[in-house]
Amino acid sequence: MCVVSDRNESILKATSIVYLGMPHYSCMWHIWTNILAKFKKGHLKLSELYFVTARSYTLDEFNEKMSKIEEIDPCVKTYLYDIGYHRWSRVYATVNRTWTIISNIAESLNAATKYARELPIVELLEYMRTLLERWTKEKLLKAKGTFTYLGYKFNKELDDNRTLSHKLRVSASTDYIHTVIDGVRRYIVCLENKKCGCGQF
């Protein structure tokens, strides 16, 4: 587990007291908005590079993108280094952050409770309870109406991956270990340990 926040000092202080020893990471979207405010060069190019860098699975990919960021504006690279690469990038994270590299779930709740926050505390808590109850019910109904093993989003991802995989050549070494050849690149995949030489399973 980890905490992902907007780098607010009070959140950092509170979570370090309540959740002792839990790693604290920074929301990549909030860092990007700070970059937009602080630095004036190459926002369009930086935007694509920054988000790809944050989601990188391998050090080689991360370093390649960081060198391109440095070419556009060395101050941005320094700013990201000072925050700490481990706080916002997937490859340097000390826990498996999977897709949780932004604080969108908190932002969604903030947006949904914007006006309710003016209510007295008991009414606010009741509002939030009924809101979460409604959201849960809606998700359950959607799940019951899905007749595939996975949800639509993940089935689409599998379909897209299946299309991409047609250009790959696979040879089995054992029941669990396979070599996957993608053009000139070669990867070892272990199905038992759920690992791949590319860094992403």
Backbone as ProteinMPNN parsed JSONL, in Angstrom:
{"seq_chain_A": "MCVVSDRNESILKATSIVYLGMPHYSCMWHIWTNILAKFKKGHLKLSELYFVTARSYTLDEFNEKMSKIEEIDPCVKTYLYDIGYHRWSRVYATVNRTWTIISNIAESLNAATKYARELPIVELLEYMRTLLERWTKEKLLKAKGTFTYLGYKFNKELDDNRTLSHKLRVSASTDYIHTVIDGVRRYIVCLENKKCGCGQF", "coords_chain_A": {"N_chain_A": [[0.83, -1.198, 0.0], [0.288, 2.344, -0.484], [0.39, 5.96, -0.163], [-0.979, 8.388, -2.232], [-0.715, 11.701, -3.003], [-1.267, 15.314, -3.338], [1.13, 16.487, -2.643], [0.784, 18.071, -0.442], [1.763, 19.467, 2.596], [0.434, 19.045, 5.047], [-1.023, 16.729, 4.588], [1.029, 14.895, 4.197], [2.212, 14.965, 6.748], [0.083, 14.079, 8.405], [-0.515, 11.481, 7.359], [1.881, 10.2, 7.854], [1.784, 9.924, 10.56], [-0.601, 8.507, 11.095], [-0.431, 6.281, 9.365], [2.057, 4.551, 9.876], [5.277, 4.309, 8.495], [4.34, 3.89, 5.915], [4.835, 4.278, 2.438], [4.914, 7.46, 0.778], [3.671, 9.021, -2.013], [3.72, 11.255, -4.87], [1.12, 12.859, -6.694], [1.071, 12.568, -10.125], [-0.285, 14.267, -11.84], [-0.694, 16.655, -10.403], [1.957, 17.455, -10.098], [2.517, 17.972, -12.758], [0.82, 20.21, -13.241], [2.1, 22.05, -11.638], [4.525, 22.252, -13.011], [3.614, 23.448, -15.368], [2.907, 25.941, -14.34], [5.329, 26.936, -13.3], [7.335, 26.792, -15.296], [8.064, 27.933, -18.581], [8.661, 26.978, -21.118], [8.169, 24.907, -24.041], [5.658, 23.409, -23.5], [3.84, 21.684, -24.844], [5.408, 19.57, -25.987], [6.699, 18.75, -23.642], [4.568, 17.826, -22.083], [3.675, 15.34, -23.215], [6.085, 13.861, -23.016], [6.641, 13.938, -20.241], [4.452, 12.51, -19.022], [4.728, 9.993, -20.215], [7.237, 9.342, -19.226], [6.724, 9.214, -16.462], [5.127, 6.943, -16.402], [6.825, 4.939, -17.204], [8.187, 1.634, -17.475], [10.713, 0.579, -17.476], [14.173, 1.284, -16.644], [15.821, 2.123, -18.73], [14.024, 3.19, -20.606], [12.942, 5.236, -19.036], [15.25, 6.852, -18.527], [15.904, 7.619, -21.129], [13.684, 9.21, -21.851], [13.894, 11.184, -19.896], [16.266, 12.446, -20.651], [15.428, 13.661, -22.986], [13.571, 15.44, -21.957], [15.325, 17.075, -20.571], [16.693, 18.232, -22.71], [14.735, 19.938, -23.736], [14.068, 21.629, -21.537], [16.268, 22.138, -19.084], [15.797, 22.94, -16.469], [13.36, 21.852, -15.745], [13.954, 19.143, -15.518], [15.685, 19.274, -13.309], [13.881, 20.177, -11.378], [12.111, 17.969, -11.217], [13.909, 16.048, -10.337], [14.564, 17.078, -7.81], [12.151, 16.755, -6.453], [12.162, 14.047, -6.226], [12.654, 11.123, -7.859], [11.491, 8.705, -7.153], [9.1, 9.405, -6.041], [7.214, 10.098, -7.983], [7.506, 8.556, -10.293], [6.881, 5.421, -11.907], [8.847, 3.423, -12.305], [10.84, 3.884, -10.394], [9.521, 3.631, -8.011], [9.053, 2.305, -4.722], [7.141, 0.498, -4.048], [4.674, -1.584, -5.695], [3.007, 0.343, -7.718], [1.16, 0.03, -9.688], [-1.445, 1.195, -11.623], [-1.927, 3.373, -10.092], [-1.017, 6.277, -10.08], [-1.899, 8.763, -9.982], [-4.006, 11.09, -8.181], [-6.717, 10.815, -8.737], [-9.006, 9.489, -7.756], [-9.493, 10.641, -5.297], [-9.911, 13.234, -6.18], [-12.263, 12.921, -7.625], [-14.089, 12.348, -5.6], [-13.892, 14.722, -4.158], [-14.965, 16.537, -6.029], [-17.581, 15.581, -6.199], [-18.549, 16.095, -3.672], [-18.499, 18.788, -3.336], [-20.407, 20.904, -2.729], [-21.665, 19.809, -0.569], [-19.816, 19.978, 1.434], [-20.249, 22.25, 2.846], [-22.131, 21.665, 4.686], [-23.206, 20.824, 8.1], [-21.163, 18.608, 10.13], [-22.344, 16.038, 10.737], [-24.444, 15.812, 8.874], [-22.909, 16.018, 6.559], [-21.366, 13.645, 6.672], [-23.441, 11.779, 6.462], [-24.387, 12.398, 3.923], [-22.158, 11.663, 2.384], [-22.088, 8.94, 2.978], [-24.498, 7.99, 1.788], [-23.956, 8.692, -0.833], [-21.706, 7.087, -1.522], [-22.913, 4.632, -1.149], [-24.814, 4.676, -3.228], [-23.11, 4.829, -5.47], [-21.787, 2.355, -5.212], [-23.926, 0.575, -5.606], [-24.625, 1.189, -8.259], [-22.295, 0.36, -9.607], [-22.336, -2.368, -9.009], [-24.666, -3.179, -10.343], [-23.891, -2.659, -12.963], [-21.786, -4.468, -13.167], [-23.173, -6.878, -12.883], [-24.55, -6.882, -15.245], [-22.653, -7.413, -17.075], [-21.449, -9.818, -19.184], [-19.067, -11.061, -19.573], [-15.851, -12.467, -18.753], [-14.08, -10.55, -17.824], [-14.265, -6.985, -17.175], [-15.588, -4.502, -19.487], [-13.606, -2.583, -20.178], [-11.164, -3.916, -19.688], [-11.404, -6.137, -21.29], [-11.347, -4.905, -23.784], [-8.746, -3.956, -23.71], [-7.362, -6.386, -23.743], [-8.168, -7.317, -26.272], [-6.992, -5.362, -27.914], [-4.303, -5.85, -27.32], [-4.114, -8.429, -28.286], [-4.342, -8.014, -31.026], [-1.99, -6.513, -31.455], [-0.159, -8.477, -30.768], [0.009, -10.213, -32.907], [2.166, -9.732, -34.528], [4.246, -10.802, -33.159], [6.638, -13.395, -32.393], [6.565, -16.491, -30.781], [8.246, -18.795, -28.729], [8.242, -21.768, -26.901], [9.948, -22.705, -23.942], [9.71, -24.122, -21.558], [6.768, -25.306, -19.791], [6.113, -22.945, -18.559], [7.984, -20.97, -19.207], [8.753, -18.784, -21.805], [10.061, -17.567, -24.92], [9.78, -14.445, -26.384], [9.701, -12.844, -29.423], [10.038, -9.736, -30.827], [10.346, -8.217, -33.581], [13.537, -7.033, -33.679], [13.874, -7.217, -31.038], [14.053, -9.206, -28.072], [12.451, -11.079, -25.597], [12.17, -12.663, -22.39], [9.617, -14.513, -20.995], [8.045, -15.377, -18.012], [5.483, -17.277, -17.033], [4.704, -18.432, -14.66], [5.904, -16.979, -12.529], [4.98, -14.533, -13.23], [6.481, -12.603, -14.755], [8.356, -10.526, -17.006], [10.942, -9.918, -19.382], [10.821, -7.354, -20.377], [9.991, -5.793, -18.351], [7.353, -5.354, -17.825], [4.395, -7.095, -17.055]], "CA_chain_A": [[0.0, 0.0, 0.0], [0.973, 3.631, -0.459], [-0.472, 7.136, -0.199], [-0.685, 9.282, -3.353], [-1.365, 12.986, -2.718], [-0.823, 16.473, -4.122], [2.347, 16.995, -1.986], [0.412, 18.982, 0.637], [2.546, 19.131, 3.799], [-0.431, 18.538, 6.122], [-1.351, 15.331, 4.253], [2.252, 14.139, 4.462], [2.378, 14.869, 8.205], [-0.994, 13.255, 8.978], [-0.386, 10.079, 6.954], [3.066, 9.619, 8.494], [1.399, 9.61, 11.944], [-1.66, 7.49, 11.094], [0.054, 5.088, 8.662], [3.501, 4.529, 10.127], [6.133, 3.59, 7.555], [3.759, 3.71, 4.58], [5.445, 5.215, 1.488], [4.072, 8.569, 0.34], [4.021, 9.415, -3.369], [3.105, 12.49, -5.361], [0.241, 12.729, -7.852], [1.796, 13.072, -11.291], [-1.041, 15.364, -12.446], [-0.402, 17.872, -9.639], [3.322, 17.862, -10.458], [2.449, 18.567, -14.086], [0.243, 21.556, -13.14], [3.173, 22.899, -11.094], [5.474, 22.492, -14.116], [2.973, 24.438, -16.242], [2.931, 27.256, -13.685], [6.699, 27.392, -13.004], [8.225, 26.812, -16.45], [7.336, 28.494, -19.724], [9.12, 26.444, -22.405], [7.825, 23.606, -24.625], [4.629, 22.672, -22.758], [3.236, 20.621, -25.649], [6.353, 18.444, -26.036], [6.949, 18.297, -22.268], [3.403, 17.104, -21.573], [3.737, 13.94, -23.662], [7.297, 13.237, -22.46], [6.526, 13.793, -18.784], [3.527, 11.44, -18.643], [5.34, 8.716, -20.63], [8.335, 9.106, -18.276], [6.127, 8.805, -15.18], [4.559, 5.592, -16.527], [7.838, 4.015, -17.726], [8.398, 0.387, -16.735], [12.129, 0.232, -17.442], [15.102, 2.388, -16.426], [16.292, 2.598, -20.039], [12.979, 4.06, -21.164], [12.882, 6.415, -18.159], [16.426, 7.702, -18.769], [15.801, 8.168, -22.487], [12.696, 10.295, -21.827], [14.414, 12.273, -19.065], [17.27, 13.188, -21.428], [14.673, 14.504, -23.916], [13.028, 16.539, -21.141], [16.455, 17.967, -20.293], [16.967, 18.982, -23.943], [13.723, 20.996, -23.872], [14.261, 22.582, -20.436], [17.027, 21.49, -18.002], [15.218, 23.316, -15.163], [12.275, 20.9, -15.448], [14.61, 17.92, -15.033], [16.161, 19.567, -11.955], [12.689, 20.243, -10.531], [11.638, 16.594, -11.014], [14.929, 15.368, -9.524], [14.447, 17.581, -6.436], [10.973, 16.113, -5.847], [12.537, 12.645, -5.987], [12.079, 10.281, -8.911], [10.691, 7.624, -6.559], [7.795, 9.926, -5.604], [6.253, 10.288, -9.07], [7.672, 7.639, -11.426], [6.573, 4.017, -11.628], [10.034, 2.566, -12.302], [11.622, 4.113, -9.174], [8.679, 3.444, -6.825], [9.485, 1.192, -3.867], [6.039, -0.477, -4.022], [4.045, -1.738, -7.002], [1.921, 1.326, -7.78], [0.309, -0.337, -10.83], [-1.908, 2.395, -12.326], [-2.238, 4.428, -9.127], [0.024, 7.299, -10.078], [-2.559, 10.052, -9.836], [-4.96, 11.092, -7.064], [-8.027, 11.077, -9.334], [-10.127, 8.975, -6.956], [-9.771, 11.681, -4.301], [-10.46, 14.39, -6.9], [-13.657, 12.596, -7.963], [-14.865, 12.507, -4.372], [-13.921, 16.162, -3.865], [-15.907, 17.186, -6.948], [-18.94, 15.13, -5.886], [-18.969, 16.611, -2.353], [-18.128, 20.215, -3.31], [-21.394, 21.719, -2.027], [-22.008, 19.152, 0.699], [-18.819, 20.328, 2.45], [-20.765, 23.386, 3.623], [-23.084, 21.128, 5.668], [-22.64, 20.396, 9.393], [-20.405, 17.362, 9.997], [-23.196, 14.833, 10.733], [-25.116, 15.786, 7.572], [-21.879, 15.744, 5.551], [-21.065, 12.214, 6.726], [-24.603, 11.054, 5.94], [-24.381, 12.637, 2.476], [-21.095, 10.83, 1.81], [-22.484, 7.532, 3.109], [-25.496, 7.67, 0.763], [-23.292, 8.821, -2.139], [-20.911, 5.878, -1.744], [-23.884, 3.539, -1.26], [-25.367, 4.756, -4.583], [-22.04, 4.458, -6.409], [-21.556, 0.911, -5.101], [-25.074, -0.091, -6.223], [-24.511, 1.371, -9.709], [-21.196, -0.485, -10.085], [-22.778, -3.759, -8.917], [-25.615, -3.41, -11.441], [-23.11, -2.698, -14.199], [-21.033, -5.726, -13.149], [-24.119, -7.982, -13.116], [-24.963, -6.833, -16.645], [-21.505, -7.739, -17.924], [-21.444, -11.274, -19.311], [-17.732, -11.521, -19.924], [-15.057, -12.756, -17.561], [-13.533, -9.274, -17.383], [-15.061, -5.822, -17.534], [-15.429, -4.034, -20.867], [-12.325, -1.877, -20.335], [-10.05, -4.861, -19.72], [-11.58, -6.95, -22.489], [-10.859, -4.093, -24.908], [-7.279, -3.956, -23.606], [-6.914, -7.702, -24.214], [-8.365, -7.36, -27.726], [-5.948, -4.519, -28.513], [-3.037, -6.569, -27.156], [-4.151, -9.59, -29.176], [-4.035, -7.487, -32.363], [-0.567, -6.179, -31.47], [0.662, -9.679, -30.599], [0.106, -10.968, -34.158], [3.493, -9.527, -35.127], [5.243, -11.418, -32.282], [6.895, -14.836, -32.523], [6.713, -17.069, -29.445], [8.708, -20.183, -28.663], [8.192, -22.243, -25.517], [11.102, -23.429, -23.417], [9.027, -25.068, -20.665], [5.347, -24.952, -19.715], [5.95, -21.595, -18.015], [8.961, -20.02, -19.739], [8.657, -18.598, -23.245], [10.805, -16.475, -25.546], [8.924, -13.655, -27.273], [10.536, -12.04, -30.317], [9.314, -8.606, -31.414], [11.317, -7.619, -34.493], [14.904, -7.343, -33.235], [13.871, -7.333, -29.576], [13.788, -10.55, -27.567], [12.095, -11.044, -24.179], [11.858, -13.928, -21.721], [8.398, -14.379, -20.198], [7.787, -16.486, -17.078], [4.068, -17.226, -16.669], [4.546, -18.867, -13.271], [6.26, -15.864, -11.639], [4.383, -13.329, -13.811], [7.562, -11.653, -15.035], [8.789, -10.427, -18.396], [12.196, -9.198, -19.522], [10.575, -5.954, -20.724], [9.672, -5.07, -17.111], [5.893, -5.252, -17.671], [3.731, -8.379, -17.307]], "C_chain_A": [[0.86, 1.242, 0.0], [-0.064, 4.746, -0.451], [-0.023, 7.982, -1.385], [-1.439, 10.576, -3.104], [-0.787, 14.095, -3.576], [0.372, 17.181, -3.479], [2.023, 18.033, -0.913], [1.096, 18.533, 1.928], [1.679, 18.544, 4.911], [-0.83, 17.09, 5.874], [-0.163, 14.444, 4.571], [2.432, 13.91, 5.958], [1.345, 13.921, 8.816], [-0.823, 11.778, 8.628], [0.824, 9.414, 7.596], [2.781, 9.251, 9.952], [0.421, 8.435, 11.969], [-1.179, 6.175, 10.474], [1.574, 5.041, 8.757], [4.24, 3.708, 9.076], [5.562, 3.388, 6.167], [4.373, 4.724, 3.61], [4.442, 6.243, 0.977], [4.555, 9.053, -1.023], [3.254, 10.654, -3.793], [2.277, 12.211, -6.61], [0.927, 13.348, -9.063], [1.06, 14.226, -11.957], [-0.762, 16.686, -11.739], [1.015, 18.38, -9.942], [3.3, 18.542, -11.826], [1.862, 19.988, -14.036], [1.257, 22.536, -12.546], [4.205, 23.237, -12.173], [4.907, 23.56, -15.062], [3.07, 25.844, -15.664], [4.35, 27.812, -13.554], [7.566, 27.601, -14.234], [7.438, 27.177, -17.709], [7.678, 27.858, -21.071], [8.503, 25.087, -22.752], [6.775, 22.792, -23.921], [4.057, 21.498, -23.539], [4.125, 19.381, -25.704], [6.574, 17.867, -24.642], [5.801, 17.454, -21.731], [3.48, 15.625, -21.929], [4.922, 13.22, -23.026], [7.155, 12.96, -20.974], [5.633, 12.61, -18.404], [4.046, 10.06, -19.064], [6.462, 8.348, -19.657], [7.788, 8.587, -16.953], [5.623, 7.366, -15.231], [5.572, 4.552, -16.998], [8.002, 2.789, -16.831], [9.878, 0.04, -16.601], [12.99, 1.47, -17.252], [15.602, 2.967, -17.743], [15.292, 3.576, -20.652], [12.896, 5.363, -20.365], [14.028, 7.378, -18.469], [16.391, 8.355, -20.147], [14.847, 9.366, -22.507], [13.193, 11.476, -21.001], [15.456, 13.096, -19.822], [16.585, 14.092, -22.448], [14.037, 15.692, -23.191], [14.122, 17.569, -20.874], [16.81, 18.818, -21.516], [15.997, 20.153, -24.105], [13.914, 22.066, -22.809], [14.967, 21.882, -19.272], [16.458, 21.793, -16.617], [14.098, 22.368, -14.751], [12.865, 19.604, -14.907], [15.092, 18.109, -13.598], [14.996, 19.573, -10.969], [12.182, 18.831, -10.199], [12.613, 15.794, -10.151], [14.8, 15.778, -8.057], [13.227, 17.003, -5.713], [11.329, 14.697, -5.42], [11.864, 11.774, -7.019], [11.148, 9.211, -8.334], [9.289, 8.1, -6.164], [6.769, 10.003, -6.729], [6.398, 9.307, -10.232], [7.432, 6.199, -11.001], [7.839, 3.191, -11.45], [10.856, 2.716, -11.018], [10.82, 3.866, -7.891], [9.127, 2.207, -6.043], [8.372, 0.161, -3.662], [5.449, -0.543, -5.423], [2.828, -0.82, -7.078], [0.898, 1.002, -8.854], [-0.121, 0.944, -11.548], [-2.153, 3.56, -11.387], [-1.107, 5.438, -9.065], [-0.571, 8.696, -10.108], [-3.576, 9.947, -8.701], [-6.384, 11.336, -7.559], [-9.196, 10.595, -8.493], [-10.512, 9.99, -5.878], [-10.394, 12.9, -4.967], [-11.926, 14.148, -7.263], [-14.559, 12.805, -6.756], [-14.973, 13.985, -3.987], [-14.954, 16.881, -4.726], [-17.35, 16.841, -6.592], [-19.455, 15.711, -4.573], [-18.71, 18.109, -2.208], [-19.102, 21.049, -2.473], [-21.759, 21.119, -0.671], [-21.034, 19.525, 1.808], [-19.222, 21.533, 3.298], [-21.719, 22.927, 4.734], [-22.408, 20.887, 7.021], [-22.08, 18.979, 9.273], [-21.28, 16.112, 9.911], [-23.907, 14.696, 9.393], [-24.126, 15.492, 6.441], [-21.56, 14.251, 5.507], [-22.211, 11.374, 6.165], [-24.68, 11.202, 4.413], [-23.354, 11.731, 1.806], [-21.443, 9.352, 1.881], [-23.466, 7.147, 2.009], [-24.9, 7.761, -0.638], [-22.509, 7.55, -2.471], [-21.818, 4.645, -1.889], [-24.464, 3.496, -2.681], [-24.343, 4.338, -5.626], [-21.801, 2.947, -6.417], [-22.66, 0.139, -5.808], [-24.981, -0.006, -7.745], [-23.431, 0.461, -10.295], [-21.594, -1.962, -10.064], [-23.743, -4.106, -10.047], [-24.884, -3.521, -12.777], [-22.351, -4.025, -14.3], [-21.951, -6.917, -13.44], [-24.563, -8.036, -14.577], [-23.837, -7.133, -17.606], [-21.365, -9.253, -17.982], [-20.114, -11.795, -19.835], [-16.959, -11.741, -18.631], [-14.483, -11.476, -16.968], [-14.494, -8.159, -17.74], [-14.733, -5.37, -18.945], [-14.05, -3.428, -21.108], [-11.171, -2.864, -20.523], [-10.171, -5.837, -20.893], [-11.074, -6.213, -23.722], [-9.333, -4.071, -24.913], [-6.702, -5.284, -24.112], [-7.05, -7.821, -25.73], [-7.294, -6.558, -28.452], [-4.595, -5.22, -28.462], [-2.967, -7.773, -28.086], [-3.798, -9.154, -30.606], [-2.547, -7.176, -32.486], [0.315, -7.424, -31.452], [0.816, -10.492, -31.883], [1.466, -10.801, -34.825], [4.607, -10.158, -34.281], [5.418, -12.896, -32.612], [7.189, -15.382, -31.132], [7.231, -18.494, -29.553], [8.798, -20.592, -27.198], [9.461, -22.992, -25.158], [10.607, -24.515, -22.466], [7.55, -24.691, -20.687], [5.161, -23.493, -19.317], [6.866, -20.554, -18.654], [8.922, -19.997, -21.258], [9.575, -17.468, -23.686], [9.862, -15.777, -26.516], [9.824, -12.75, -28.1], [9.664, -11.002, -31.01], [10.296, -7.854, -32.305], [12.722, -8.027, -34.087], [14.978, -7.503, -31.725], [13.434, -8.72, -29.145], [13.528, -10.468, -26.058], [11.838, -12.454, -23.659], [10.653, -13.688, -20.822], [8.249, -15.607, -19.313], [6.344, -16.362, -16.586], [3.842, -17.593, -15.204], [4.803, -17.71, -12.307], [5.693, -14.53, -12.114], [5.423, -12.236, -14.025], [7.904, -11.686, -16.514], [10.057, -9.597, -18.452], [12.008, -7.721, -19.868], [10.246, -5.129, -19.484], [8.182, -4.949, -16.85], [5.269, -6.608, -17.943], [2.309, -8.108, -17.769]], "O_chain_A": [[2.014, 1.212, 0.426], [-1.247, 4.51, -0.7], [1.165, 8.266, -1.535], [-2.666, 10.567, -3.003], [0.068, 13.858, -4.429], [0.599, 18.361, -3.746], [2.902, 18.798, -0.514], [1.018, 17.364, 2.306], [2.12, 17.653, 5.638], [-0.963, 16.308, 6.816], [-0.321, 13.367, 5.146], [2.761, 12.805, 6.39], [1.682, 13.069, 9.638], [-0.969, 10.915, 9.494], [0.809, 8.211, 7.858], [3.442, 8.38, 10.518], [0.578, 7.496, 12.749], [-1.476, 5.094, 10.983], [2.281, 5.442, 7.832], [3.881, 2.563, 8.8], [6.214, 2.781, 5.317], [4.428, 5.912, 3.926], [3.269, 5.933, 0.771], [5.711, 9.449, -1.171], [2.272, 11.048, -3.163], [2.678, 11.429, -7.472], [1.318, 14.515, -9.031], [1.693, 15.081, -12.577], [-0.61, 17.72, -12.389], [1.242, 19.587, -10.031], [3.969, 19.553, -12.038], [2.362, 20.879, -14.723], [1.271, 23.713, -12.907], [4.696, 24.363, -12.242], [5.626, 24.459, -15.499], [3.285, 26.813, -16.391], [4.556, 29.018, -13.682], [8.435, 28.473, -14.24], [6.287, 26.773, -17.872], [7.036, 28.175, -22.072], [8.334, 24.229, -21.885], [6.958, 21.587, -23.747], [3.814, 20.434, -22.971], [3.649, 18.266, -25.492], [6.629, 16.65, -24.469], [6.025, 16.482, -21.01], [3.367, 14.762, -21.059], [4.781, 12.093, -22.55], [7.504, 11.879, -20.5], [6.01, 11.796, -17.561], [3.834, 9.073, -18.359], [6.621, 7.179, -19.304], [8.323, 7.634, -16.387], [5.68, 6.648, -14.233], [5.21, 3.389, -17.175], [7.963, 2.885, -15.605], [10.256, -0.715, -15.706], [12.603, 2.571, -17.643], [15.786, 4.179, -17.856], [15.662, 4.64, -21.148], [12.793, 6.449, -20.936], [13.807, 8.575, -18.652], [16.8, 9.505, -20.309], [15.152, 10.402, -23.097], [12.949, 12.631, -21.352], [15.524, 14.313, -19.652], [17.091, 15.172, -22.752], [13.968, 16.798, -23.726], [13.885, 18.775, -20.94], [17.182, 19.983, -21.379], [16.387, 21.23, -24.556], [13.924, 23.259, -23.114], [14.337, 21.113, -18.547], [16.616, 20.995, -15.693], [13.901, 22.107, -13.564], [12.343, 19.03, -13.951], [14.932, 17.218, -12.764], [15.106, 19.044, -9.863], [11.865, 18.533, -9.048], [12.2, 14.967, -9.338], [14.911, 14.939, -7.163], [13.266, 16.786, -4.502], [10.863, 14.207, -4.391], [10.636, 11.691, -7.059], [10.142, 8.855, -8.949], [8.39, 7.281, -5.974], [5.568, 9.976, -6.461], [5.507, 9.227, -11.077], [7.742, 5.811, -9.874], [7.91, 2.351, -10.553], [11.506, 1.76, -10.598], [11.386, 3.891, -6.799], [9.525, 1.198, -6.625], [8.629, -0.931, -3.156], [5.695, 0.338, -6.246], [1.755, -1.152, -6.572], [-0.145, 1.652, -8.916], [0.724, 1.699, -12.028], [-2.55, 4.636, -11.835], [-0.33, 5.454, -8.11], [0.146, 9.687, -10.24], [-3.961, 8.846, -8.306], [-7.173, 11.991, -6.878], [-10.262, 11.21, -8.504], [-11.692, 10.18, -5.58], [-11.29, 13.531, -4.407], [-12.738, 15.072, -7.214], [-15.65, 13.364, -6.868], [-16.028, 14.44, -3.541], [-15.717, 17.716, -4.239], [-18.236, 17.692, -6.67], [-20.666, 15.811, -4.375], [-18.701, 18.639, -1.097], [-18.678, 21.814, -1.607], [-22.119, 21.841, 0.26], [-21.365, 19.41, 2.988], [-18.617, 21.804, 4.335], [-22.072, 23.71, 5.616], [-21.186, 20.761, 7.091], [-22.495, 18.23, 8.39], [-21.004, 15.22, 9.109], [-23.972, 13.602, 8.832], [-24.463, 14.8, 5.481], [-21.491, 13.66, 4.429], [-21.98, 10.379, 5.478], [-24.999, 10.246, 3.706], [-23.64, 11.105, 0.786], [-21.135, 8.592, 0.962], [-23.304, 6.11, 1.365], [-25.284, 7.005, -1.53], [-22.635, 7.004, -3.568], [-21.518, 3.733, -2.66], [-24.592, 2.423, -3.271], [-24.656, 3.59, -6.552], [-21.636, 2.337, -7.473], [-22.391, -0.828, -6.521], [-25.222, -0.991, -8.444], [-23.626, -0.139, -11.352], [-21.245, -2.719, -10.97], [-23.658, -5.182, -10.639], [-25.211, -4.365, -13.611], [-22.277, -4.63, -15.37], [-21.567, -7.847, -14.149], [-24.909, -9.102, -15.087], [-24.033, -7.113, -18.821], [-21.184, -9.902, -16.952], [-20.055, -12.85, -20.467], [-17.351, -11.27, -17.564], [-14.409, -11.334, -15.747], [-15.429, -8.359, -18.515], [-13.736, -5.793, -19.53], [-13.403, -3.718, -22.114], [-10.317, -2.684, -21.39], [-9.164, -6.306, -21.424], [-10.451, -6.811, -24.6], [-8.702, -4.155, -25.967], [-5.691, -5.307, -24.814], [-6.166, -8.357, -26.398], [-6.752, -6.997, -29.466], [-3.834, -5.194, -29.429], [-1.904, -8.103, -28.611], [-3.051, -9.838, -31.306], [-1.913, -7.522, -33.483], [1.397, -7.438, -32.039], [1.669, -11.377, -31.945], [1.872, -11.655, -35.613], [5.781, -10.064, -34.638], [4.481, -13.564, -33.05], [7.977, -14.798, -30.388], [6.738, -19.295, -30.347], [9.349, -19.87, -26.367], [9.981, -23.792, -25.935], [11.023, -25.67, -22.551], [7.124, -23.864, -21.494], [4.167, -22.869, -19.69], [6.544, -19.366, -18.639], [9.039, -21.03, -21.917], [9.837, -16.533, -22.93], [9.228, -16.415, -27.356], [10.615, -11.981, -27.553], [8.689, -11.334, -31.685], [10.999, -6.958, -31.839], [13.074, -9.205, -34.136], [16.019, -7.881, -31.188], [12.564, -9.334, -29.763], [14.305, -9.852, -25.328], [11.356, -13.323, -24.386], [10.657, -12.78, -19.991], [8.316, -16.739, -19.792], [6.02, -15.457, -15.818], [2.894, -17.114, -14.581], [4.024, -17.482, -11.381], [5.905, -13.504, -11.467], [5.278, -11.109, -13.552], [7.768, -12.709, -17.185], [10.231, -8.673, -17.658], [12.923, -6.919, -19.678], [10.222, -3.9, -19.549], [7.776, -4.495, -15.781], [5.575, -7.225, -18.964], [1.559, -9.045, -18.041]]}, "name": "protein", "num_of_chains": 1, "seq": "MCVVSDRNESILKATSIVYLGMPHYSCMWHIWTNILAKFKKGHLKLSELYFVTARSYTLDEFNEKMSKIEEIDPCVKTYLYDIGYHRWSRVYATVNRTWTIISNIAESLNAATKYARELPIVELLEYMRTLLERWTKEKLLKAKGTFTYLGYKFNKELDDNRTLSHKLRVSASTDYIHTVIDGVRRYIVCLENKKCGCGQF"}
